[in-house]
Amino acid sequence: SQVCWSREASETCRTWGPEEQVLLIVHFSVPQGSICGFTIVTGGAARLVFGYDSYGNTCGQRNEQIEGVRLSGLDHSDRKFVFFLDPCNIDIVQRKIKSMALCVSLCPTEELKTYQDLKRFAMFNGSELCSYELAGHKYPGLPERFTKCPKLPVPPSKPLPVFNRCTPVDISCYARFAEAVVTFVGDNSVLHRLIAGVAASKEIIIGLCVLALVLSMILMVIIRYISAVLVWILTSLVVLGSLAGTSVLWWLYIDHRLYGNDTSTKVTKEGKEEVEVSQDSSQALLVYAVAATVFTIILLLLMLFMRKRVALTIALFHVAGKVFIHLPLLTLQPFVTFLALLLFWIYWILVLLFLGTTGNPVQNEETGLTEFRLTGPLQYLTWYHAVGLVWISEFILACQQMTVAGAVVTYYFTRDKNRLPVTPILSSVLRLVRYHLGTVAKGSFIITLVKIPRLVLMYIHNQLKGKENACARCLLKTCICCLWCLEKCLNYLNQNAYAATAINSTSFCTSARDAFVILVENALRVATINAVGDFVLFLGKILIVTSTAFAGVLLLNYQRDYAEWLLPLIIVCLFSFLVAHCFLSIFEIVVDVLFLCFAIDTKYNDGTPGKEFFMDKALMVSRQQHAFKRSNRNSPKLVHSHGQQTGISKCFTRKTQTTI
């Protein structure tokens, strides 16, 4: 199912059978869709949308008798709304209303204060608000009215637009929900003022969010021009800061030692304990100073040996800026990914709600109400659905990485940039859908296998907070930290594996192995690019956030109400950081893919006729400044063949003026 991007390499590149890819995608997507189909077929979706009463009857339709449940099997064709006898009886822990529910034909639009009002409402509107076995004209005199009729006074209500629940017009009784969510606000007046501030500043907030978008796009382009100055300034500041910190520690140690020697005779007359404390402080400062000295020496040596590799990082940033100029649609990738994630999350939440109303009818022993619960093996559907949330979210993010990698690889290995495909990003998406969905599914599944245990351990740690001993707490935190580090490493390796797949269309495992070999051969360069590049991009995020916040302060100053600044500024800062992170993460992916292409290009090409380089002039200058050692004889080739080894040059160098 997979193809190489040149005819010469089509016989040497390894293929991955279509049956493997199809089976993986089937096992990946069909069970998730089956859960939604199961909830619809068994009536869970209908019960969620139309609502059901406390006897298991779905409102708005004819129902079948449920064995062992009285008052079930009623015809509610003319009763389309769910009415709660005590809508304010809320269980915050279980997140549900602990009240009897009935299907009614009309929600009370006016307040009903007495049982005579209930009788009058039932007689005039034909909508009985007490339990089904009670006659409406007998409400005032029935002894069961205190338990099977609504709590007085009945507040006026209106049905929700879609879910047909009678909701009180005055939702003040739901304030406990807000208290559970907003726990940091103790005074309701403060909460009201914050909300009022957001409402009054909504135009400014929207404008500042747009400003953050514009700044993020501009920064990705201009960073190619300021990268050299910025990187060297940051490197110099780190070195100077390390030297200054080491000098201060040695000065404090010498000063403390001199002070201790001068006062030691006075202190000994009062007691030996103070002398021991002084000596301990002096020894601690000595340890700190020595450790800082060792760190500074190592840092200086690293800077000395890696100074030319820092130049490579600058060149990669410069070329990445050119990539965004030639492929401007790359800036839309965060929007597309966010839209895909948002749609999936909405679907996932809906299916989760469907599962909450799916299953067999069970009578709650505490309240006596009928509820629907999954029993037996079906109760694990919720857990499987939760795993699907992690897997498909990672799958969507991996599709973004694969799309960006394919477009950048096309750009890099096209000699004449004027002959780029009309829509290289769309071409990359089509290749992804046609050939590489199995690769992306496999890579995202590996991340899921690491993330799920970490989330489970975090849940256990939170549940046992204050109950476990120190050893168990330390062990749990260690496992969580190790799994987090492993997840980050696998994410980075997966990203490079997708780039290798985009280059040679090999399977995921083959691409991951070949990418790992390339990264190990260039370990120092990888470390430099990740350290310097990530720090520069982090400062870019901070720059966007601070610039947006500064503009927000200037704009909000016109309102002259300083108490209302807090929440609008927090919203703006969070949104600007999220936007900057999304855009600069795309920039980081582009830089990483460019480096892998550069490493492959320099490994299999040497500039001689027939093996010309594909790299940009900026990367060519960086390469000439630092002799890149190649080890073709002892390292595996990125493209394999049956019976012989073939370098990537055979995949690309024979077609010098054509696109990939």
Solvent accessible surface area in square Angstrom, and as a share of the most:
residue,aa,sasa,rsa
1,S,49,0.32
2,Q,9,0.04
3,V,67,0.38
4,C,21,0.13
5,W,31,0.11
6,S,12,0.08
7,R,209,0.76
8,E,68,0.30
9,A,1,0.01
10,S,64,0.41
11,E,149,0.67
12,T,18,0.11
13,C,10,0.06
14,R,107,0.39
15,T,97,0.56
16,W,17,0.06
17,G,21,0.20
18,P,72,0.45
19,E,103,0.46
20,E,83,0.37
21,Q,14,0.06
22,V,84,0.48
23,L,101,0.50
24,L,41,0.20
25,I,46,0.24
26,V,66,0.38
27,H,116,0.52
28,F,13,0.06
29,S,53,0.34
30,V,81,0.47
31,P,42,0.26
32,Q,13,0.06
33,G,40,0.39
34,S,59,0.38
35,I,6,0.03
36,C,24,0.15
37,G,30,0.29
38,F,59,0.24
39,T,0,0.00
40,I,100,0.51
41,V,128,0.74
42,T,57,0.33
43,G,18,0.17
44,G,0,0.00
45,A,12,0.09
46,A,30,0.23
47,R,26,0.09
48,L,22,0.11
49,V,46,0.27
50,F,90,0.37
51,G,0,0.00
52,Y,47,0.18
53,D,1,0.00
54,S,8,0.05
55,Y,14,0.05
56,G,8,0.07
57,N,0,0.00
58,T,7,0.04
59,C,1,0.01
60,G,31,0.30
61,Q,74,0.33
62,R,178,0.65
63,N,20,0.10
64,E,154,0.69
65,Q,123,0.55
66,I,33,0.17
67,E,167,0.75
68,G,80,0.77
69,V,25,0.15
70,R,134,0.49
71,L,46,0.23
72,S,6,0.04
73,G,26,0.25
74,L,52,0.26
75,D,66,0.34
76,H,1,0.00
77,S,58,0.37
78,D,101,0.52
79,R,69,0.25
80,K,116,0.49
81,F,44,0.19
82,V,3,0.01
83,F,10,0.04
84,F,36,0.15
85,L,12,0.06
86,D,37,0.19
87,P,17,0.11
88,C,45,0.27
89,N,62,0.32
90,I,6,0.03
91,D,31,0.16
92,I,61,0.31
93,V,116,0.67
94,Q,108,0.48
95,R,188,0.69
96,K,81,0.34
97,I,50,0.26
98,K,65,0.27
99,S,11,0.07
100,M,38,0.17
101,A,8,0.06
102,L,0,0.00
103,C,1,0.01
104,V,2,0.01
105,S,38,0.24
106,L,75,0.37
107,C,3,0.02
108,P,0,0.00
109,T,97,0.57
110,E,128,0.57
111,E,81,0.36
112,L,16,0.08
113,K,129,0.55
114,T,66,0.38
115,Y,38,0.14
116,Q,91,0.40
117,D,31,0.16
118,L,0,0.00
119,K,64,0.27
120,R,117,0.43
121,F,22,0.09
122,A,7,0.05
123,M,115,0.52
124,F,159,0.66
125,N,67,0.34
126,G,57,0.54
127,S,1,0.01
128,E,63,0.28
129,L,1,0.00
130,C,1,0.00
131,S,0,0.00
132,Y,37,0.14
133,E,75,0.33
134,L,13,0.07
135,A,37,0.29
136,G,4,0.04
137,H,98,0.44
138,K,108,0.46
139,Y,0,0.00
140,P,39,0.25
141,G,63,0.61
142,L,32,0.16
143,P,105,0.66
144,E,67,0.30
145,R,51,0.18
146,F,138,0.57
147,T,107,0.62
148,K,49,0.21
149,C,8,0.05
150,P,3,0.02
151,K,136,0.58
152,L,50,0.25
153,P,76,0.48
154,V,3,0.02
155,P,43,0.27
156,P,41,0.26
157,S,5,0.03
158,K,128,0.54
159,P,55,0.35
160,L,73,0.37
161,P,131,0.82
162,V,93,0.54
163,F,71,0.29
164,N,32,0.16
165,R,46,0.17
166,C,7,0.04
167,T,32,0.18
168,P,6,0.04
169,V,87,0.50
170,D,94,0.49
171,I,105,0.53
172,S,75,0.48
173,C,34,0.21
174,Y,48,0.18
175,A,48,0.38
176,R,113,0.41
177,F,70,0.29
178,A,44,0.34
179,E,103,0.46
180,A,47,0.36
181,V,121,0.70
182,V,35,0.20
183,T,108,0.63
184,F,154,0.64
185,V,24,0.14
186,G,85,0.82
187,D,73,0.38
188,N,99,0.51
189,S,57,0.37
190,V,71,0.41
191,L,36,0.18
192,H,117,0.52
193,R,117,0.43
194,L,13,0.06
195,I,93,0.47
196,A,53,0.41
197,G,0,0.00
198,V,37,0.21
199,A,57,0.44
200,A,61,0.48
201,S,0,0.00
202,K,111,0.47
203,E,111,0.50
204,I,39,0.20
205,I,17,0.09
206,I,113,0.58
207,G,39,0.38
208,L,2,0.01
209,C,21,0.12
210,V,78,0.45
211,L,59,0.29
212,A,0,0.00
213,L,36,0.18
214,V,68,0.39
215,L,49,0.24
216,S,0,0.00
217,M,66,0.30
218,I,83,0.42
219,L,11,0.05
220,M,1,0.00
221,V,52,0.30
222,I,73,0.37
223,I,2,0.01
224,R,29,0.10
225,Y,136,0.52
226,I,69,0.35
227,S,1,0.01
228,A,42,0.32
229,V,95,0.55
230,L,48,0.24
231,V,0,0.00
232,W,106,0.37
233,I,88,0.44
234,L,21,0.10
235,T,16,0.09
236,S,56,0.36
237,L,106,0.53
238,V,65,0.37
239,V,24,0.14
240,L,109,0.54
241,G,44,0.42
242,S,17,0.11
243,L,73,0.36
244,A,56,0.43
245,G,34,0.33
246,T,15,0.09
247,S,67,0.43
248,V,80,0.46
249,L,44,0.22
250,W,83,0.29
251,W,160,0.56
252,L,69,0.34
253,Y,29,0.11
254,I,92,0.47
255,D,70,0.36
256,H,44,0.20
257,R,120,0.44
258,L,106,0.53
259,Y,140,0.53
260,G,18,0.17
261,N,88,0.45
262,D,105,0.55
263,T,32,0.19
264,S,41,0.26
265,T,94,0.54
266,K,143,0.61
267,V,31,0.18
268,T,73,0.42
269,K,179,0.76
270,E,139,0.62
271,G,28,0.27
272,K,159,0.67
273,E,136,0.61
274,E,97,0.43
275,V,26,0.15
276,E,100,0.45
277,V,96,0.55
278,S,37,0.24
279,Q,101,0.45
280,D,87,0.45
281,S,44,0.29
282,S,13,0.08
283,Q,111,0.49
284,A,39,0.30
285,L,35,0.17
286,L,65,0.32
287,V,95,0.55
288,Y,123,0.47
289,A,0,0.00
290,V,69,0.40
291,A,58,0.45
292,A,21,0.16
293,T,39,0.23
294,V,76,0.44
295,F,124,0.52
296,T,7,0.04
297,I,90,0.46
298,I,89,0.45
299,L,22,0.11
300,L,70,0.35
301,L,87,0.43
302,L,81,0.41
303,M,47,0.21
304,L,94,0.47
305,F,137,0.57
306,M,23,0.10
307,R,113,0.41
308,K,84,0.36
309,R,38,0.14
310,V,3,0.02
311,A,25,0.19
312,L,4,0.02
313,T,0,0.00
314,I,23,0.12
315,A,9,0.07
316,L,0,0.00
317,F,1,0.00
318,H,47,0.21
319,V,1,0.01
320,A,0,0.00
321,G,0,0.00
322,K,48,0.20
323,V,0,0.00
324,F,6,0.02
325,I,83,0.42
326,H,79,0.35
327,L,6,0.03
328,P,78,0.49
329,L,91,0.45
330,L,0,0.00
331,T,22,0.13
332,L,81,0.40
333,Q,17,0.08
334,P,12,0.07
335,F,81,0.34
336,V,87,0.50
337,T,13,0.08
338,F,109,0.46
339,L,99,0.49
340,A,38,0.30
341,L,18,0.09
342,L,69,0.35
343,L,108,0.54
344,F,22,0.09
345,W,98,0.34
346,I,86,0.44
347,Y,76,0.29
348,W,33,0.12
349,I,89,0.45
350,L,72,0.36
351,V,1,0.01
352,L,59,0.30
353,L,81,0.40
354,F,26,0.11
355,L,9,0.05
356,G,53,0.51
357,T,15,0.09
358,T,0,0.00
359,G,20,0.20
360,N,82,0.42
361,P,49,0.31
362,V,49,0.28
363,Q,120,0.53
364,N,25,0.13
365,E,175,0.79
366,E,139,0.62
367,T,53,0.31
368,G,38,0.36
369,L,27,0.13
370,T,8,0.05
371,E,32,0.14
372,F,13,0.06
373,R,112,0.41
374,L,25,0.13
375,T,63,0.37
376,G,37,0.36
377,P,114,0.72
378,L,75,0.37
379,Q,88,0.39
380,Y,135,0.51
381,L,38,0.19
382,T,54,0.31
383,W,171,0.60
384,Y,85,0.32
385,H,1,0.00
386,A,38,0.29
387,V,49,0.28
388,G,1,0.01
389,L,50,0.25
390,V,19,0.11
391,W,27,0.10
392,I,27,0.14
393,S,18,0.12
394,E,21,0.09
395,F,33,0.14
396,I,28,0.14
397,L,67,0.33
398,A,7,0.05
399,C,24,0.15
400,Q,25,0.11
401,Q,35,0.15
402,M,5,0.02
403,T,6,0.03
404,V,0,0.00
405,A,1,0.01
406,G,3,0.03
407,A,0,0.00
408,V,0,0.00
409,V,0,0.00
410,T,5,0.03
411,Y,6,0.02
412,Y,5,0.02
413,F,4,0.01
414,T,1,0.01
415,R,53,0.19
416,D,46,0.24
417,K,51,0.21
418,N,143,0.74
419,R,123,0.45
420,L,30,0.15
421,P,46,0.29
422,V,148,0.85
423,T,51,0.30
424,P,11,0.07
425,I,12,0.06
426,L,97,0.48
427,S,35,0.22
428,S,4,0.03
429,V,50,0.29
430,L,108,0.54
431,R,48,0.18
432,L,10,0.05
433,V,85,0.49
434,R,173,0.63
435,Y,26,0.10
436,H,6,0.03
437,L,39,0.20
438,G,0,0.00
439,T,0,0.00
440,V,0,0.00
441,A,0,0.00
442,K,50,0.21
443,G,0,0.00
444,S,2,0.01
445,F,71,0.30
446,I,50,0.25
447,I,4,0.02
448,T,3,0.01
449,L,100,0.50
450,V,15,0.09
451,K,36,0.15
452,I,43,0.22
453,P,55,0.35
454,R,33,0.12
455,L,72,0.36
456,V,71,0.41
457,L,39,0.20
458,M,74,0.33
459,Y,130,0.49
460,I,65,0.33
461,H,28,0.12
462,N,85,0.44
463,Q,101,0.45
464,L,72,0.36
465,K,132,0.56
466,G,75,0.72
467,K,163,0.69
468,E,25,0.11
469,N,100,0.51
470,A,66,0.51
471,C,100,0.60
472,A,37,0.29
473,R,90,0.33
474,C,84,0.50
475,L,113,0.56
476,L,24,0.12
477,K,108,0.46
478,T,66,0.38
479,C,49,0.29
480,I,31,0.15
481,C,73,0.44
482,C,78,0.46
483,L,39,0.19
484,W,121,0.42
485,C,58,0.35
486,L,85,0.42
487,E,9,0.04
488,K,97,0.41
489,C,86,0.51
490,L,36,0.18
491,N,46,0.24
492,Y,58,0.22
493,L,42,0.21
494,N,6,0.03
495,Q,19,0.08
496,N,4,0.02
497,A,0,0.00
498,Y,3,0.01
499,A,1,0.01
500,A,2,0.02
501,T,0,0.00
502,A,2,0.02
503,I,2,0.01
504,N,2,0.01
505,S,2,0.01
506,T,2,0.01
507,S,20,0.13
508,F,6,0.03
509,C,83,0.50
510,T,11,0.07
511,S,0,0.00
512,A,14,0.11
513,R,110,0.40
514,D,4,0.02
515,A,0,0.00
516,F,109,0.45
517,V,31,0.18
518,I,3,0.02
519,L,17,0.09
520,V,85,0.49
521,E,69,0.31
522,N,7,0.04
523,A,59,0.46
524,L,88,0.44
525,R,11,0.04
526,V,17,0.09
527,A,53,0.41
528,T,2,0.01
529,I,8,0.04
530,N,43,0.22
531,A,67,0.52
532,V,24,0.14
533,G,4,0.03
534,D,62,0.32
535,F,88,0.37
536,V,0,0.00
537,L,7,0.03
538,F,99,0.41
539,L,53,0.26
540,G,6,0.06
541,K,27,0.11
542,I,67,0.34
543,L,98,0.49
544,I,4,0.02
545,V,24,0.14
546,T,72,0.42
547,S,41,0.27
548,T,0,0.00
549,A,23,0.18
550,F,132,0.55
551,A,23,0.18
552,G,0,0.00
553,V,54,0.31
554,L,93,0.46
555,L,75,0.38
556,L,1,0.01
557,N,49,0.25
558,Y,171,0.65
559,Q,56,0.25
560,R,158,0.58
561,D,43,0.22
562,Y,142,0.54
563,A,49,0.38
564,E,31,0.14
565,W,36,0.13
566,L,105,0.52
567,L,46,0.23
568,P,1,0.00
569,L,33,0.16
570,I,73,0.37
571,I,63,0.32
572,V,1,0.00
573,C,36,0.22
574,L,123,0.61
575,F,71,0.30
576,S,0,0.00
577,F,86,0.36
578,L,93,0.47
579,V,11,0.06
580,A,0,0.00
581,H,80,0.36
582,C,45,0.27
583,F,4,0.02
584,L,1,0.01
585,S,26,0.17
586,I,1,0.01
587,F,0,0.00
588,E,60,0.27
589,I,11,0.05
590,V,0,0.00
591,V,5,0.03
592,D,10,0.05
593,V,2,0.01
594,L,0,0.00
595,F,4,0.02
596,L,1,0.00
597,C,0,0.00
598,F,1,0.00
599,A,0,0.00
600,I,0,0.00
601,D,0,0.00
602,T,0,0.00
603,K,5,0.02
604,Y,10,0.04
605,N,1,0.00
606,D,51,0.26
607,G,40,0.38
608,T,65,0.38
609,P,131,0.82
610,G,44,0.43
611,K,89,0.38
612,E,58,0.26
613,F,27,0.11
614,F,13,0.05
615,M,15,0.07
616,D,28,0.15
617,K,172,0.73
618,A,27,0.21
619,L,0,0.00
620,M,51,0.23
621,V,79,0.45
622,S,10,0.06
623,R,52,0.19
624,Q,128,0.57
625,Q,97,0.43
626,H,45,0.20
627,A,86,0.67
628,F,37,0.15
629,K,186,0.79
630,R,100,0.36
631,S,50,0.32
632,N,50,0.26
633,R,227,0.83
634,N,138,0.71
635,S,11,0.07
636,P,47,0.29
637,K,24,0.10
638,L,5,0.03
639,V,0,0.00
640,H,31,0.14
641,S,23,0.15
642,H,170,0.76
643,G,86,0.83
644,Q,109,0.48
645,Q,114,0.51
646,T,1,0.01
647,G,11,0.11
648,I,1,0.01
649,S,11,0.07
650,K,80,0.34
651,C,7,0.04
652,F,13,0.05
653,T,6,0.03
654,R,148,0.54
655,K,71,0.30
656,T,51,0.30
657,Q,102,0.45
658,T,55,0.32
659,T,45,0.26
660,I,45,0.23
